């Protein structure tokens, strides 16, 4: 699905001042190279503002068929024809030569050792490197990352490594080293190279290979997919490298293969034969050969269009392109914008049929991103990180791309979480513009400019007047129409791409037309804007403005997207949260904007309520201001009154107006009373120091109903997991049993963990030994004992039993008393809990024989009951150190050893 909009991606159009009719051209950075008259190369500087200024000219050795430029190394590579033979030549130092107006030229062979005649030669002369081939080259490509060169022949590609040779102590020159020849069973038409990724297309087949280093692990290589390696200087059987199509012609019949798509590891099953021929250093070193591996990552085969058989046009692939996405830092982070050195983060592959184009990601993950349907036959397509430009016979088409959506996820793992979001890469593409251009032939994109070559077909008319003899008034006109390409019928245009911010503003204004009638289209255009701004933030060459303006526009777009997902009833309402977070807007600003909306029935839609609920309960360390907290309460009053108790219990709402909160709770209690509302009223009454209102709220429901309210909102009792609230301290002072039961209910409902409960009670009651009191607070012991009564989880029960045994022994060993009276007596524990066994009669004998009361709190009895019930998992040595055991009363130790707790056969209850 392609959405058609009417935006304007270009802000200016200039005619390149070329003196002669151009044959071909290429560009890179701010440089434009135009080839005319076969051998004449004119260079131009394309300014940032859109102006085109001539720099100079030079002449090639042969008629240029194809030409390309590499920014790395600043060289030109061209396939030239001379004496009916094709050759490859590389032109170096052309810039300095033109700057000084010099015309000196030196020619050398690739890889040829630089001898004395070169040393000391003038540095202002242009160098030409001859690259010989055994068969004619058909295509070439330069790596935009490393500057390496790849040349495609009929059934093979040759890779050259760019290197810097040291001539003497002061001079360095660039040269190329042929290091790998890849023989492929395809009739190659185009090739492309980028950072070890090789792409090639045949008539209806696409193959992408990746050259990787195999890691050595403990002297062993990782297993590789089998591939055939050809020794150096050994001929390859030409029959093995014949294209697959040839084998399908049998007995005069042509059998067409069906379409096929293989991605990632599956691409190795394409059936395309690949042979490697190592040359250079790699050809002499077996270890280097074994450390490099060429892996197939993408293969696609198309079925021929039978309907085109009876037409003149041919269905074949074209416009192969590998596009790297670079990143120079993440400007969305807090703090001032900061750029770093550019690094490639993602790689994409594009190719096209006459009526449809395909975009694939071939970086970390190999997958199809988008397909592009053209309204008419495309001659060429040029891909950039923001737009896809397609030229037809008389039109220039501009489509959106999804490269930044993939690159953003490759860079930032937080994308697609509650903190950050980005439109998906499977978002339908948009046709942003269709612009009339007569006779388009070729296109080239470089940074913020698009170069177009147009050659219109001029119909020359010749009129011949024939007059009859004797009748001069009557004449006969005969018109002959002939289609020719005249000198005046060509032009070379330089179109300046509009700045990202201007284009995004236009798209936002255009999107307002769809806001009410088609919200889906409105969100779609805002998503397109987001991806364009994202691409500009990743690569500073696309921004055309400073980083502050880009970041401001990006955050404003995040606000707009957040408004969409928060207002419209869509399934993606949860995206409100990350987009609002990325906007940098405060909660106060976002709510104030909503309250100012007039005639908007969805001021606080599902998405906005999701955002504000999550933010209120996100455990913000710093409380909201009083104004913002009151606004939050107002939002819940208007949209979801039942959530007011939960909002008031959030730590970030500490500064809320308590009188206003009480009024809201009074109104809610009259409409929808519940234990949670009453507990929240009690908490507010404590904060306003009104004990009468507190007592009225706490006596409104029985204790078990109040426990259910605590389970609905645990923040009534603790903050940040383990910090006690004022309400908890009041309960610990006046109703400790209710506090203990509430925490047992929280533990059983998985609202709190056992470790968090331990930390809570220790923090609530304090630590250490004070005046003979036990280190473990009695409230925590009561909680453990209550947990044994109601908990059914075996792992929790076993852990609690070990904690209780340890506490009982420590108290008896150190003769410590609890800080307050236990909630449950020994008899109550026996009646309510099945984890406490019967009391053995020798316990009473110990107490009677001791000179002082040995067990005033019942710890000895509880210890005996636990150990008798769980004798298989407890021993004295497990829970008691030698020092602790030695400090126990001698009578207790003697009876403890003499009467085996777990083997006593007689038991009586008191």
Order of alpha helices (4+ residues) and beta strands (2+ residues): beta-beta-beta-beta-beta-beta-beta-beta-beta-alpha-beta-beta-beta-beta-beta-beta-beta-beta-beta-beta-beta-beta-beta-beta-beta-beta-alpha-alpha-beta-beta-beta-beta-beta-beta-beta-beta-alpha-beta-beta-beta-beta-beta-beta-alpha-alpha-alpha-alpha-alpha-alpha-alpha-alpha-alpha-alpha-alpha-alpha-beta-beta-alpha-alpha-alpha-alpha-alpha-alpha-alpha-alpha-alpha-alpha-alpha
